[in-house]
């Protein structure tokens, strides 16, 4: 089906939940778009990598807000068809049909799809495209050497992939925007807190925090956000409930990136 979602035309599978989340006036996903717009106004060309690009909704909204070159990485065969339908007409977009992984490997992988998102688990069917490491990805796409913004939404694997991308592009110090969901992180067999010392060691410090609907929560640093993470496991007044954050993390040497965060959520 074809839908107009937050100002862009998208071809979507009938079961995709994006139109339900991104209703008229909703803040859903607009934090990323505004972050990209602010970074695009800076002195460096805006180059973006979208890990878990899905149907291309983030890409099209970013390009509707500012000029950019975008590298889409998508490993789910089910969504690649829609991604190509949505972005192939724009020469600013390149699509990588691969599953981003810390190391290159070809394993048996099963896709678990729910409402328009995909989580990959070990299984007896190969649903994913071959994997590619961040280091190899950079080598194969030199036009993105000066990477400015990384968006990652991989249903729990972000805490493993985001530091790997930051290491591979350590000289360009991209702003890191990703979903932080302790429940899905643990489901992937990973430690939700392990990411923070890794990013701090790589020089990342300042963090802006939004709730899952894109509403601002506040600011933190890589040294203190770990103490706040338990907030996501227990929502007051809602026993058994959980939520997740959207986070934007900026390198301590990235003055323009920090100014962009300040423009979105004022430091306290």
C-alpha positions as a Python dict, from the first residue, in 0.01 Angstrom:
ca = {
    (1, 'X'): (0, 0, 0),
    (2, 'X'): (104, 364, -47),
    (3, 'X'): (76, 600, 250),
    (4, 'X'): (166, 960, 325),
    (5, 'X'): (358, 950, 655),
    (6, 'X'): (488, 1270, 817),
    (7, 'X'): (525, 1448, 487),
    (8, 'X'): (673, 1170, 273),
    (9, 'X'): (522, 912, 42),
    (10, 'X'): (600, 552, 137),
    (11, 'X'): (525, 212, -12),
    (12, 'X'): (456, -14, 287),
    (13, 'X'): (351, -372, 350),
    (14, 'X'): (-7, -386, 473),
    (15, 'X'): (97, -507, 820),
    (16, 'X'): (348, -226, 885),
    (17, 'X'): (268, -30, 1201),
    (18, 'X'): (446, 293, 1109),
    (19, 'X'): (124, 481, 1017),
    (20, 'X'): (-14, 394, 1362),
    (21, 'X'): (291, 536, 1539),
    (22, 'X'): (349, 839, 1317),
    (23, 'X'): (3, 994, 1328),
    (24, 'X'): (-62, 1360, 1247),
    (25, 'X'): (113, 1582, 1500),
    (26, 'X'): (311, 1294, 1648),
    (27, 'X'): (672, 1349, 1761),
    (28, 'X'): (761, 993, 1665),
    (29, 'X'): (1089, 986, 1471),
    (30, 'X'): (1114, 1364, 1446),
    (31, 'X'): (1405, 1384, 1690),
    (32, 'X'): (1626, 1209, 1434),
    (33, 'X'): (1499, 1430, 1151),
    (34, 'X'): (1562, 1751, 1344),
    (35, 'X'): (1906, 1629, 1454),
    (36, 'X'): (1994, 1564, 1091),
    (37, 'X'): (1866, 1907, 990),
    (38, 'X'): (2080, 2079, 1253),
    (39, 'X'): (2390, 1880, 1157),
    (40, 'X'): (2320, 1953, 791),
    (41, 'X'): (2343, 2325, 864),
    (42, 'X'): (2703, 2283, 981),
    (43, 'X'): (3028, 2312, 785),
    (44, 'X'): (3064, 1941, 708),
    (45, 'X'): (2856, 1771, 436),
    (46, 'X'): (2585, 1560, 593),
    (47, 'X'): (2664, 1193, 536),
    (48, 'X'): (2435, 949, 713),
    (49, 'X'): (2442, 575, 771),
    (50, 'X'): (2106, 414, 849),
    (51, 'X'): (2160, 72, 1008),
    (52, 'X'): (1837, -124, 997),
    (53, 'X'): (1690, 105, 732),
    (54, 'X'): (1369, -101, 710),
    (55, 'X'): (1143, 55, 444),
    (56, 'X'): (1342, 381, 423),
    (57, 'X'): (1108, 601, 627),
    (58, 'X'): (1389, 767, 825),
    (59, 'X'): (1592, 827, 509),
    (60, 'X'): (1311, 994, 319),
    (61, 'X'): (1220, 1217, 612),
    (62, 'X'): (1582, 1325, 657),
    (63, 'X'): (1614, 1405, 286),
    (64, 'X'): (1286, 1596, 303),
    (65, 'X'): (1437, 1815, 577),
    (66, 'X'): (1794, 1866, 451),
    (67, 'X'): (2036, 1765, 179),
    (68, 'X'): (2241, 1456, 260),
    (69, 'X'): (2406, 1143, 126),
    (70, 'X'): (2269, 831, 294),
    (71, 'X'): (2401, 477, 316),
    (72, 'X'): (2117, 237, 401),
    (73, 'X'): (2210, -98, 552),
    (74, 'X'): (1927, -353, 562),
    (75, 'X'): (1957, -727, 613),
    (76, 'X'): (1594, -841, 605),
    (77, 'X'): (1487, -973, 267),
    (78, 'X'): (1122, -895, 349),
    (79, 'X'): (1183, -520, 374),
    (80, 'X'): (1449, -477, 107),
    (81, 'X'): (1184, -480, -167),
    (82, 'X'): (1004, -185, -4),
    (83, 'X'): (1329, -5, 72),
    (84, 'X'): (1426, -15, -294),
    (85, 'X'): (1080, 100, -402),
    (86, 'X'): (1105, 399, -170),
    (87, 'X'): (1463, 518, -220),
    (88, 'X'): (1605, 393, -549),
    (89, 'X'): (1487, 699, -743),
    (90, 'X'): (1705, 929, -530),
    (91, 'X'): (2073, 932, -636),
    (92, 'X'): (2173, 1051, -289),
    (93, 'X'): (2086, 710, -141),
    (94, 'X'): (2293, 389, -158),
    (95, 'X'): (2152, 57, -36),
    (96, 'X'): (2367, -218, 116),
    (97, 'X'): (2187, -552, 118),
    (98, 'X'): (2360, -696, 422),
    (99, 'X'): (2323, -756, 792),
    (100, 'X'): (2568, -537, 983),
    (101, 'X'): (2768, -751, 1224),
    (102, 'X'): (3075, -702, 1439),
    (103, 'X'): (3251, -963, 1226),
    (104, 'X'): (3188, -1089, 872),
    (105, 'X'): (3020, -1427, 882),
    (106, 'X'): (2751, -1628, 708),
    (107, 'X'): (2538, -1808, 963),
    (108, 'X'): (2192, -1958, 972),
    (109, 'X'): (1965, -1676, 1083),
    (110, 'X'): (1592, -1654, 1144),
    (111, 'X'): (1395, -1329, 1129),
    (112, 'X'): (1136, -1253, 1397),
    (113, 'X'): (909, -980, 1252),
    (114, 'X'): (660, -784, 1462),
    (115, 'X'): (457, -487, 1340),
    (116, 'X'): (716, -359, 1094),
    (117, 'X'): (1039, -431, 1275),
    (118, 'X'): (1276, -729, 1267),
    (119, 'X'): (1489, -906, 1526),
    (120, 'X'): (1732, -1173, 1405),
    (121, 'X'): (1794, -1489, 1608),
    (122, 'X'): (1976, -1815, 1549),
    (123, 'X'): (1746, -2049, 1360),
    (124, 'X'): (1707, -2314, 1096),
    (125, 'X'): (1621, -2085, 804),
    (126, 'X'): (1830, -1820, 631),
    (127, 'X'): (1616, -1506, 630),
    (128, 'X'): (1898, -1253, 640),
    (129, 'X'): (2135, -1132, 375),
    (130, 'X'): (2508, -1207, 423),
    (131, 'X'): (2668, -1005, 701),
    (132, 'X'): (2923, -726, 673),
    (133, 'X'): (3147, -572, 937),
    (134, 'X'): (3173, -194, 990),
    (135, 'X'): (3540, -200, 886),
    (136, 'X'): (3464, -376, 559),
    (137, 'X'): (3163, -152, 500),
    (138, 'X'): (3379, 158, 528),
    (139, 'X'): (3634, 12, 288),
    (140, 'X'): (3367, -64, 27),
    (141, 'X'): (3197, 278, 50),
    (142, 'X'): (3474, 541, 60),
    (143, 'X'): (3227, 821, -19),
    (144, 'X'): (3118, 786, 344),
    (145, 'X'): (3465, 821, 497),
    (146, 'X'): (3361, 1148, 663),
    (147, 'X'): (3053, 994, 825),
    (148, 'X'): (2856, 1258, 1017),
    (149, 'X'): (2551, 1078, 1157),
    (150, 'X'): (2475, 714, 1237),
    (151, 'X'): (2120, 595, 1302),
    (152, 'X'): (2086, 240, 1434),
    (153, 'X'): (1766, 48, 1507),
    (154, 'X'): (1841, -323, 1528),
    (155, 'X'): (1613, -444, 1808),
    (156, 'X'): (1869, -492, 2084),
    (157, 'X'): (2191, -536, 1888),
    (158, 'X'): (2258, -161, 1884),
    (159, 'X'): (2474, -181, 2198),
    (160, 'X'): (2713, -411, 2010),
    (161, 'X'): (2698, -248, 1666),
    (162, 'X'): (2712, 121, 1761),
    (163, 'X'): (3053, 101, 1934),
    (164, 'X'): (3184, -109, 1642),
    (165, 'X'): (3075, 160, 1395),
    (166, 'X'): (3223, 432, 1617),
    (167, 'X'): (3557, 247, 1620),
    (168, 'X'): (3555, 195, 1243),
    (169, 'X'): (3491, 569, 1187),
    (170, 'X'): (3685, 696, 1489),
    (171, 'X'): (3858, 967, 1287),
    (172, 'X'): (3529, 1124, 1170),
    (173, 'X'): (3356, 1099, 1512),
    (174, 'X'): (2995, 1066, 1385),
    (175, 'X'): (2700, 1154, 1604),
    (176, 'X'): (2539, 827, 1719),
    (177, 'X'): (2159, 800, 1729),
    (178, 'X'): (2011, 468, 1841),
    (179, 'X'): (1734, 289, 2022),
    (180, 'X'): (1818, 177, 2376),
    (181, 'X'): (1583, -100, 2493),
    (182, 'X'): (1723, -309, 2782),
    (183, 'X'): (1458, -577, 2732),
    (184, 'X'): (1554, -640, 2369),
    (185, 'X'): (1923, -605, 2451),
    (186, 'X'): (1900, -884, 2708),
    (187, 'X'): (1689, -1089, 2466),
    (188, 'X'): (1983, -1062, 2224),
    (189, 'X'): (2212, -1201, 2496),
    (190, 'X'): (2392, -871, 2552),
    (191, 'X'): (2458, -645, 2851),
    (192, 'X'): (2270, -312, 2836),
    (193, 'X'): (2539, -137, 3041),
    (194, 'X'): (2843, -256, 2847),
    (195, 'X'): (2808, 12, 2580),
    (196, 'X'): (2876, 311, 2804),
    (197, 'X'): (3241, 247, 2905),
    (198, 'X'): (3312, 155, 2542),
    (199, 'X'): (3175, 484, 2408),
    (200, 'X'): (3342, 680, 2686),
    (201, 'X'): (3677, 522, 2597),
    (202, 'X'): (3619, 622, 2233),
    (203, 'X'): (3574, 985, 2343),
    (204, 'X'): (3195, 1009, 2345),
    (205, 'X'): (3040, 1206, 2629),
    (206, 'X'): (2721, 1410, 2579),
    (207, 'X'): (2381, 1239, 2545),
    (208, 'X'): (2030, 1362, 2465),
    (209, 'X'): (1742, 1137, 2575),
    (210, 'X'): (1390, 1100, 2433),
    (211, 'X'): (1116, 855, 2523),
    (212, 'X'): (993, 598, 2271),
    (213, 'X'): (747, 849, 2127),
    (214, 'X'): (1014, 1108, 2055),
    (215, 'X'): (932, 1332, 2352),
    (216, 'X'): (1237, 1490, 2523),
    (217, 'X'): (1341, 1354, 2863),
    (218, 'X'): (1671, 1527, 2935),
    (219, 'X'): (2048, 1511, 2910),
    (220, 'X'): (2314, 1279, 3047),
    (221, 'X'): (2673, 1172, 2989),
    (222, 'X'): (2831, 837, 2914),
    (223, 'X'): (2968, 832, 3269),
    (224, 'X'): (2632, 873, 3446),
    (225, 'X'): (2360, 735, 3217),
    (226, 'X'): (2412, 376, 3335),
    (227, 'X'): (2270, 468, 3675),
    (228, 'X'): (1948, 583, 3506),
    (229, 'X'): (1895, 276, 3289),
    (230, 'X'): (1681, 88, 3548),
    (231, 'X'): (1412, 354, 3489),
    (232, 'X'): (1329, 170, 3166),
    (233, 'X'): (1247, -159, 3337),
    (234, 'X'): (975, -28, 3570),
    (235, 'X'): (733, 250, 3483),
    (236, 'X'): (574, 394, 3801),
    (237, 'X'): (210, 297, 3834),
    (238, 'X'): (230, 37, 3557),
    (239, 'X'): (343, -298, 3706),
    (240, 'X'): (518, -522, 3457),
    (241, 'X'): (556, -244, 3201),
    (242, 'X'): (873, -136, 3022),
    (243, 'X'): (979, 124, 2770),
    (244, 'X'): (1286, 236, 2576),
    (245, 'X'): (1479, 550, 2491),
    (246, 'X'): (1604, 714, 2176),
    (247, 'X'): (1955, 845, 2238),
    (248, 'X'): (2186, 1080, 2052),
    (249, 'X'): (2550, 1061, 2167),
    (250, 'X'): (2817, 1316, 2071),
    (251, 'X'): (3197, 1300, 2088),
    (252, 'X'): (3359, 1537, 2336),
    (253, 'X'): (3555, 1703, 2053),
    (254, 'X'): (3245, 1762, 1837),
    (255, 'X'): (3142, 2119, 1922),
    (256, 'X'): (2890, 2144, 1640),
    (257, 'X'): (2733, 1812, 1735),
    (258, 'X'): (2701, 1927, 2095),
    (259, 'X'): (2541, 2252, 1977),
    (260, 'X'): (2289, 2044, 1783),
    (261, 'X'): (2201, 1853, 2100),
    (262, 'X'): (2167, 2183, 2287),
    (263, 'X'): (1923, 2299, 2020),
    (264, 'X'): (1710, 1990, 2074),
    (265, 'X'): (1727, 1948, 2453),
    (266, 'X'): (1889, 2217, 2667),
    (267, 'X'): (2154, 2090, 2910),
    (268, 'X'): (2064, 2104, 3278),
}
